[in-house]
Amino acid sequence: MHDYKEKLNLALKYISENKRDTAIEILKEIISKDSKNFLSFFYLGNIFLEKKNYELAKIYLEKAISVNPSISQVYNSLGLAYSNLRNFNEAEKLLNKAIEINNNIPEPYNNLGLLKRDKNDIFSAENFFNKAIQKNKRYFPAYNNLMELYERTNQNDLLEKIINKSNEIFLNNKINKLYEGKLYYKKKNFLEAIKILEPLKFNNLEITFEKARLLNLAKSFDKIGSYDQAFIYFKSLNDFTILNSPKYLNKDSYNSRIDSRKSFLNSLEKIPWKEIETNPCEDPVFMIGFPRSGTTLLDSILRSHPNVEVIEEKPIVENLISEINKITTVNFSELNKLNVNDLKNLQNFYFEERKKYLDLNKSYKIIIDKLPLNIIYVPEILRVFPNSKFIFSLRHPFDCVLSCYFQNFKLNSPMSNFLKLDDAANFYDSVMEIWVKSNKIFNPNICELKYEDLIFSFKNSINKVLDFLKIEWHEELFSFNEIAKKRKISTPSYYQVTEPINNKAIGRWKNYNSEINKIKPIINKWVDFYKY
């Protein structure tokens, strides 16, 4: 047997120097000559895990286990790969296997915490993060994850405790300082938040933390009325995001599909939409609107009703669209040619996809599928479900567009429209054109609700929605913000919707009037159209 220790050490050296592609070549060379070289498979699996190529990571880590099935760390890494491939059941089994082999290392406990957190099991997530710290009190990722968990779920007392505990062990830690700044912001001590956050600086390998720092500085200056300084930081956040955006994100490609939709809708005005009766077992309800139009607030209110379940921002409709595209070959005109069997199969597909996000032990009277930008898929939704219902959230167009520009969204192709103010305005214009045109052609069942009406006339506004859904008022609706505190909200609005109803976000655009002058010619027509 050959001794590849020297080559393995060289590969590790390249990994430490962030020269992973060179390390990959060396490791592949080793396994081409020694198909039982456990460490080469293990290192390759972890490299591809870091590169987010989870399929390749899975292949190499499974080969490592086939060579030596007794090493805890391999099951931990493979569990992470499966988790990122959305196979949570298999991921959980692998992470538990890692603990079974060696229950003294913190990583599997921490990763189980992340898995539970993403499944909204807050209690179990907290428990696993704490177990990771018990195994190794100097294992910082678990402290970081607890800080994120407590901050996300507005458990400020526990957030303060874990920051203090972490500070005792990790002196002058920048991430601890970041969460201290966030905590002061949550306590409404904005000057102290600014004092802590301004001197901090994260490098280009700490993108998430630097974006959080810039965002919290911007919001803190906004709260104290320093709007010029706030705008500087909001712009810095977006410029930093653009600089560090993945190359594969292509807003132009996404927006060209938006333009194709507009063209298709224009053609439908001349070619009638063929009506087909399929009588589905249920007419689904969709909550839509432009991002930052108040959907998360309305979601939190409605889900506090015992007869309502809201599925929050899951790719159910997107997966339905992919299924439709297989039949239509992404040709909108083919929608008019779908037959009864096609439509019944698509209806069944939607309900099976939706079922993945429901507790099957519960019975539901009303299920609402909430994802704001499903607004662009109204033609396809109505093709499959002609009698579906739409709850459309609306907010002053200037407030809506500016708020999108001010958000640190999880980046994807549509959200990359919000990194420049004029792009955000043009995107709003295109989306609203699709919505208005769809209404004109299809005349769908709509309940339109203005954010401002919801704030100033809460009960009347909610009763309007309840009447639309054919359910009665329930007193728990008044306590929606207390109920919201008990769940993890994953949208940028999580902090606002746990507060009592207030009008702080109304007319915010006036503080930045000079900054939005350049987008007013694009947006003014919608201000007029919706009578603001």
N, C-alpha and C positions, 0 to 999 in steps of 0.2 A: 504493500500500500504506500502511495506517495505521501510525503509530508508537505502539506500546503500551508503550514503555519505562516511562513514568510509572506506568501501571497495574500492570505487572509488579513495579516497585519497591515499590508499595503492598502488593501481595500478599506479597512477601518480608518486608516489615515486619510484616505480620499473622502470618506464619509464625513469625518470630523472637519475637513476643509470645505465641505459643501460641494464637493466634486463628485456628485452621486452617479452621473453617467459613466464616468471613468471607473468608479467602483463596480457598477453593474457589469461592465465588460470583463473585469478581472474575475468576479464571482461566477459569471457564466462560463468563463474559460475553465475554472476549477471544476464545475459540475459536469462539463463536457468530458472531463477525464476521470471524474470520481462521482458517479451518480448517487452515492450514499453520503455525500458530504453535508451533514446536517447544518453546520453553521452557515454555509453558503446559501442554502435554501432559506434559512431563517433571516439572514441579513437582507437577501433579495426581497423577501416578503415585506420586511419592515421599510425598506427603501420605497417600494411601490405603494405602501400604506401612506407614507409621507407625501408621495407624489399624487395621492388621491386616485391612483389607478387600482381600485379595490378588487376588480376581477383578477388582475395579475397577482396582486398581493395574496388573494385567496389561494390561487394555484400553487404558489411557492410555499406558503405556510402549510398547506395540506401535505405537500411533498415532505416538508420538514418533519411533520408529525408521523408520516409513514416511515420515516427513517428512525425517529426516536419519539415515541408517544408519551414520554415521562417528564417532559419539561414544561413547567407551568407557563412560562412567558410566551411560548408559542400559541397556546390556547387563548391567552389574553389578546395577542395581536390578531389572531384569526377571528376572535369575537368582535374586535373593532371593525375588521373588514366586513363581516356579515352585518353588523349594525349599520354601517354606512351603505350597504346594499339593501337596506330596509328589511332584512330578514331578522326581525327582532327575536323571534322564538329561538332560532338557532344560535344567535349571538348570546342570548342569556344562558343557554346550555353550555356553550364553550367557556364563558366567563366563570360559571359555577364549577366547571371542570378544572379550570386554572386554580381556583381556590381549594378544591378538593385535593389537588396534588401538593399545593404549598399555600397554606392559609396565613402565611406571615408576610406576604408582599402586598403593598397597598394598591398596585395598579388595577387588578381585577375588581376590587371593591369600588374604586373610583369610576371605572368604566360602567359597572352596573348602575352606579348612581346616575351617570349621564343617560343611560338607557331608560331608567325609571323616570328621570326628569322629562325626557322627550315623550314619554307615554302619559305625562301629567300625573304621575304618582309621586307627589311632592314628599310625603312622609317617608316612603321607601328611599327616595333619592337622598334626602337628608341623612337617613340612617346609614346608607352605604358610604357617603362622603366622610361621615364621622368615623366609621370603621377604618377607612383608609388612613385617617390621621392617627387612630389608635395603634395601627400597625407600624406607622413611622411618622412621628410628630414633625419631622422635617420634610414631609412630602407636600410641597407647596401646591400642586395642581388641585388637591382636595380642598385646601383653604380657598383658593380662587373660585372653585365651583360652588362652594357654600356661600361665598360673598355674592356671586352672581345670582344664586337661587334666592337668597334672602332679599336682595335688592329687587329682583323681578317680582317677588310675591309680597312686597311692601312689609316685610317683617323687620322693621327698622331696629328694634331692640336687639334681635339676634344678629343682624348685620353688624351693629356696633360691637357686640361681644366677640364675633369671629375676627373682625379687624384688629381689635385689641389683642386677642390671642395670637394672631399672626404676627403682629408688631413685636411681641415679646421674643419671638424666635427669629424672624427675618427683619433685621434692623434696616431702616431706610429703604424699604422695598417700594418700588414705584407703583406696583399694582395695588398695594395696601393704600398708598396715598391717593390713587385714583378713586378707590371706593370710599375713602374718607371724604373726598370732594363730592362724590355722588350723594353720600349720606347728608352732608351739610346742605346740599341742594334740596333734598327731600324734606329736611327740617326747616326749609325756607330761610336758611342763613346763607344768602347768596354771596355776600361779600367774603365770607370765610371760604366758601367753595372756590371763588375766584382766586383768593390768596393761596390756596393749596394747589390748584390746577395750573395756574399760569406758569410757574417755574418748571413744571414737569415736562419731559420730552421723551417720547418713545421712538425707537428707530424703525427702519423700514421692514424689519422682521416682526414688529409688534403692531401691525396695522390696526387690529381690532381695538387695542387699548388707546392708540393715538386718536382714532376716530371718536371713541367714547369721550376722551378728554376734550377734544375740540367741540363736540356737541354740547357737553355739559357747560363749558365756558360760554358758548353762544347763548344757551338757554338762561344762564345766570345773568349775563349782561342784559338780556331781554327783560328779565324779571325786575331788574333795578332801573329800567327805563333808559339804558345806554344803548339805543337802537343802532346807532352807527357802528359801535364796537361789536354788538351782537351780529350784525350783518357781515362784518369782516370775518368773524369766526365761522359763521354758517358757510360763507364762500370758501374759507380755508378748508373746511371739512370736505366740501364737494370737490375742490381742486385736488386735495390729497387723495380722495377716492378715485378720481379720474386717473391720477398718476399711478395708482396701484391697482387699477382694475385688471381683471384677467383678460387676456387677449381674445378669448373666445366669445366674449360678450359683444353682441352686434345689434345695437339699437336700430340701425338703418335697415337691416334685414327684417326685424320685427315690424318696423313702421311701414315697410313696403307691403307687408301682409295686411296691415290696417288699411292702406290705400286700396288694395285689391277688394277688401270688403266693401268699401265705399262705392267702388265701381260696380260691384255685383248688385248692391242695393239700388243703384241708379237704373240698372238694367231691369230689375224686378218691377219697376214702375211701369214698364212697357209690356213685360211678359207676366201674366197672372200667376200667382202661387197656387199650385195644385193642392186642393184640400183632400186629405186622406183620413178616414176615421179608423182609429186603432183601439180606442177605449182602453187605455192603460189602467192598471189596478189603482193608480194614484196620480194626481196632478201635482208635481213637485212645486215647492216654493223656493224662490231664489232671492237672496238679498244682494243687491248690486248698487253701483254708484262709482264715481271717480274716487280713487284713494284719498283719504283724509276728509271725507265728506260726512263722517259721523256714523259709519256702519258699525264700528266697534262699540260705540256707546249704545246704539240701538240693539245690537246683538246682546250686550250685557243686561240691558233692561228686559228684553223679551225672554231670554233664557232663565230669568228669575221666576217666570211663570211656570207652575208645575206641569202644565200640559204642552210646553214648548221645549224642543231641543234644537240648538243651533250648532251645526257643524262648521267650525271656524277655519276658513282659508285652507281647504284641502283640494288636491288636484282632481276632483271627481269629474267636473265638466271638461277639464283639459284632457283627461283620459278618454272621455266620451268623444271629444273632437278628434282625437287620434284614431279612434275606432271608425268614426264617420269617414275620415280621410282615407282609410284603407279601401272603402267602398267607392268613394268619389274621386280618388286619386288627386285630392286637393283641388278639385275643380268645382267651384261654387255652383255652377249651372247644373251639375249633376245632382244637387240636393233635390231639385224638382223631379228627379226620376226615381227617387227611392220608392220601393214598393212596400206593401203591407208587411211582408216577412222581414224586410230590412229594418223597418221601423220597430217592429215588435222585438227583434233581436237587440236593437240599440237601447230600447227601453229596459229590457232585462239586464243588459250590460251596466247601464247607469245604476239601477237599484242594487246590483251586486257590488259595484264599486262603493256606493254609499254605505252599504251594510258594514264595510270594513271599519268604519269610523263610529259605529253605534254600539252601545251596550245591548247585546242581544237578550239580556235578562230583563230588560225594561220594555214597557209598551209605550208608544209615543202617539199623541194625538196629532201634533204638528211638528214636522221636521223642516228646518230652514237650512238651505245650502248657501252659506255666506262666503263670497269671494268677490270683492268689488269689481275687478276687471273682467268678470264673466259678462259684464255689460256688452262686450264686443261680440260675444257668442250668441246673442239673442236669436238671430236667424236660425242657427242650428238647433238651439234649445226648442224653439217653436216648431221646427220641422219634426222633431221627435216627440215633443209634448205640446200639442197645439193649445191646450188649456192650462198650461202652467201659469203660476202667479209670480209677479215680480214686485218686491218691495224696493223702491228706488229712493236712495238717500241723496239729498241735494244740500249744498252749502254755498254761501256767497262765492262765486267763481274766483275772486281775488284771494280770499282767505284760503280757499281750497288749493289753488296752484302754489301760493307762497308756502303753505304748510308742507306740501310735497317737497318743495325745494329745501325746506328746513329739516327734513327727516333723514335719519341714518338708516335707510331701508336695507334689508338683506338684498344684495345686488343680483339682479338678473336682467335680461334684455329689456323688458318693459320698464323696470325701475330705473334703468340707466338713463331714461328720459328726464329724470328729475335732478340731474347733476348740473344742469345749466337752466337758468330761469326761462330763457326763450324757448328751449326745447320742451320744458314743462308746459308752457302756454300752448305751443303748437300741438302737443300730445293731447291736452285737454280739448282743444278745438276739434281734433280728429275724432276722439272718442265720443264727444257729444253729438257730432254730426251723424255718427253711426247710430247712436241711441235715438235721436229725433227721427231719422229716416226710417228706422225699424218700427217706431211707433206709428208712423204715417202709413206704412205698408201693411203691417200685421195687426195693428190695433190690439195689443196684448192686454191681459189683466194686470193692471198696475195700481199700486198704492204709492203715491209720491209723498215724501215727507221731508220738509225742510228742517235742517239742523236747528235753525234759529227758532222755528215754531216749537220744536221739541224742548228747547231750553226755556222759552217764555210761557209755554202752555203745555206743560208736561202731560197731564192726565188726558186732556182733549186729544193730543197728538197720539198718545199710545192707544187710546180707545179707537181712534181712526184705524190703526193697524190691526187691532184685535177684531174689529168689525169685519175688516177685509179677510181675516183668517177664520172668522166665524167662531170665536171663543170669547168667554166672558172675562171681565176685569178680575184681577186677583190682588189682594192687599200686599203680597210680597213684592210686587212691582215697585213699590215705594222704597224698598230696601235693597235695590239692585246693587248699589255700590258696596254694601257690606257683604253681600253674597259674592260679588266679584273678587273681593280680597282673598277668598278661600280657594281661588283657582289661579293657575298660571296662565296669564294672557300673553300670547307670543307676538302681538302686533305692537307697533310703536305707540299705541294709545293706552298701554296698560296702566300707566300712572294716572292719567286723567280720569279713566272710567271708574277708578276706585274712590274718587272724590265725590262729594255731593254735587248735584246739578248746579252749574254756575255759568255765567256769561263771559268768562275771561277770554275765550277764544273767538268771540264775535267781534268783527270789525278790527281784528288785529292788523290787517293789511294797511290800515291808515297810519300806523307807526312807521311803515316802510314805503310810504307813498312815493317818495322820490326814486326809490330803487325799482319800483314796478312800473314806472312811467313807460318804459320801452315795450312792455307786454300789453299795455292797455288797448292798443288798436286790435290786438288778436282776441282779447277776452271780452271787450265791451259789449259785443253783440249778444253774449250769453248772459251778461248782467241784465241787459234789456229783455232778452227772451224769457228769463225766469223772474222778471219783475222785481229785481233787487234795487 
